[in-house]
């Protein structure tokens, strides 16, 4: 059966069309569009008019692609920016009227559970790990081992929230980096107190950009868990943090939607590595979309 999953992220809308057969699936088509539905409004708890129109146009395109692939069921999930927006019902209604797609708004906890299920396609958790999914509105952390999830949290510390909250130098200065890390500490409260984890698994998204910069090659569109060379990864993270926007604009490995916010994402990863004492970093090509297929 051909099934579509749409992840309506704060920065990116993602479409996955797959043929689901028992306990496995075959990817038929995947697409992502930098809608940035949280731009101009996420910290005001509103979907701005231009973002509203971008989101609607994207979903009309996605619906046409679903028709092309004879999709029998579409599961669409609204995440941080949509769940927090006071006018989210207006957007959900407009999408339903224009496309027939019904958006299900999910909590941060359910989002985290779906991310874990997605990563489970590519990793058996024989060694404990923490999953990190860097979103535009929220970031999910899921601690798991062979017995399943031991702890999870969804924090409103997404890239777009930080980007619209502060004005940083270009490139970022030490003072800017300190501001971000102090803000993250404040928002996380005591959640990470006493927690340590050697393995960090980045769930697709931003970590795909990190992978492509580390290896200078495209990441394949397949279910995979890939270890990143730790020292080279740390080096790339530092290079991104210290890069100017002009440098990132000419870097073909950084997709358009991530060019402005890549240093903030890199600071966040550096922050969690320091906080948890991470020694190994993996990327899973699976996340919420694949979790929904389970």
N, C-alpha and C positions, 0 to 999 in steps of 0.2 A: 504494500500500500504506500502510495506517495504522500508524504506528510511534509508540511512546511512549518518551521518555527521562526518567529520573528521576535528578536530581542530589541526592544525600543530603548536603547541606552541613551544616556544624557548627551553624549557626544556623537555616538554612531548608532544608526539603525542597521541591524544585521539580519540577513535572510539566509536560512538553510533549508534546502529542499532535499529530502532523502527518501529512499525506498527502505522502509523498515520491515525486516523479516525476522520474526522471533527475537533472538537475543543479539542481533547485529543489524547494521544499517549500511547502505551504500549512498555516498554523497552524489547527488545528481546535479546540484547547482548551489553555489553560495555567492553572496554579494554583500557588500557593506557600503553605506553611504554616510558621509559626514554631515548629518542633519544639524547637529548641535542644537537640539531642541531646548537645552537649558540656557543657551546664550541670551544674555540680556534680561534674564528673569529668575534664574534659579534661586538666588539669594533673596528675592522678593516673593518667592513662592507663587510664581506665575509663569505661564508659557507666553512669551512675547508674541505679538502678531506675526512678525516675519518668520519666527521659528515655527509657529503654528502652521503657516502655509508651506514651509519646507517639509515639515513632517507629513502633512497631508499628501503633498505631491510625491514624496518618496513611497508612501504606502500604496498609492495608486499604481506606481511602477511595479512594486513588489507583487501586487494583486495580479497584474497582467502576466508577470513571470510565472505565478502559480497556475494561472489558466493554461499557459503554454505547456507546463509540465504535468497537466492533468492532476493537480493536487486534490486529494479527497478531504483533507482536513488542514486547517490553518490554526495554529496556536500562537497568539501574539501576547507578549508579556510587557507591561509597562513597569519601568523601574524608577529609580530615584527622582528624576526631575518630574515625571508624570505623577508619581504617587504623592509628591509634596505640593504640586501646583493646585491652587484654589480653583482654577478654571479647567482642571483636567477633564471633568465631565463634558465640557463643551467640545474638547478635542476628541474624546472617545466617541461622542455622538456624531460629530462631523465625519470621522473615519468610517463609522458604521454605515452612515447614509451614503457616502461616496464609494465605498469599496465592499461593504458587507463584512469586513473584518471586525471581529469583536475582540477588543483589547481587555485582557485580564490584568488588573493592577495587583502586583504582588508585594508583600512585605520584604524588608531587607533580609529577614531570617529565611523566608522561603527562597529568595534569590540565592542566598548562600548555600542552601541545601541543594538547589538545582546545579549550582556551580560544582559542588562536590560530586554529584552524580555524573556530571559531564566529565570531570577529570578522572573519575573511576573507570571510564572507558579505556584510559591510557596508562593507569597506574594502579597497582594492587595494594599499596600502602603496607607492604611487608616491612618497610621501614617507615616509622612515623614521619609526618611532614606537616608543614603549614602551607595552605593554598592562599595566594593573594590574587585578588581580581581588582585591578585598578580601573575604576569607572570615572566618569565625568562628574557624577553626583555623589556616589558612595564608593566605598572600598570594602570588600568583604575579606575576612580572614577566617579560615576554617582549619582547625587543628584536627587531624585524623590519623588513625592507625589501622591495623588489621581488623579491629573490632568495630570500625566505623568512626563517626564524628565524636570527638571528645569535647570540643568546644567550638563555638562559632560566634561571630559578631559582624554586623554591618554598621559601619561608621559613616556619617555624613562628612567625609573628608575627600570628596571627589576633586579631580583636577580643575573642573570648571568653577567649582565653589572657591577654590584658592585663587584661581586666575582672576576672578571678578572681585575678590575681597581685597587683594593687595596690588600695589604697583611696584614692580621690581626693576632694577637696573638691567641693562642689556650690554654684555652678559651679566648674569647674577653675580653679586658680590657675596663675601662671607656673611655680611650682615643680613642679606636676603635669605641665604640658606638657613641661618639661625632662626629667622622669623618663621620660616616654614616648619622647621623641626619643633620649635616651641609651640606653634599653633597645633601641630599634630599631637604633641604630648598632652596639651590641654584638652583636645577633643577626645583623645583615647582614654583620658582619666587614668584609673588604676587597672584597666583591663589587662595590660601586658605585664603587670607586676608579678614577678616570680616565674614568668614563662620563658622557656628557652626551647629552641628547635634548630637542629642542624641543617635540615633540608627545607628549602623554600621552593614551592612550585608556583610559577607565574601562569595564570590562566589566560591564554591567548591574548587578544587585544594588544595593549602596549608592549607586552613581553615579546610579541611577534616582531615588533620594530627593533627591540633590543637584540633578538636573535639575528635578524638580518644585518644589523650593524656589526655584530661580533663576527659573523661568518662571511659578510659581504655577498650574500646570495639570498634569493627568495626562499621563503619557507613553503614547504609543500602542503597542498590542501588535502591532508589525510590525517587520520587518527594517529597521534604520535606523542611520545614523551622523550624529550631531548635534554641531555645534560649540557649546560653551558660551561666552557672552561672558566673557572672561577676568577682567576687573576685577570684574564682578558675582559671578563664581564665587568669587574670592578673598574677597570681602566676605561671601558666604554661609558659606564655610568658617569664617571668623573668628567670625561670629555664632553658629554651631553650637558652636564651642569654648567660647565665653563664656556660652552659655545654661545655665539651670538645668533640672533634670529637670522641674520644675513647668511651665516654659515649653514644653518639648518635649512634655509630655503633652497640652497644648491645641493643638498644631500638627498639623493634619489631614494635612499633607504628609509627616509622618514616621510610617511604619507602626509598629505596636506593638513588633515584635521589634527595631526599631532605636532606639527612644526612649532606652534606657539607654546604648547604646554609640555613639551618633552622634558625640559629641565626640571619642572615641578615633579613630573613622574619619576625622574631619576633621583631626586632628593628623597622622595617617599620611599623608594626601594632602598636607598642608602640608609635611611632612618630605621627601617624594619630590620635590615641586616645587622646593624649595630645593636639594636634593642634585643634581638633574639639570639644573637651569637651565631648567625647562619654561616655554614661552611660549604654548602653545596647549593647550586641553583639549577633548577630544571624549568623547562617550559612545556606545558601541555597545550596542544593545539585545540583542546576541547574546553568548553565552558558551559554557560547557561543553556545555549541552544541544544547542545548534545545531551545535556542533562534532562531536558524536556523530552527527548526521544526515549529516554529510559522509563 
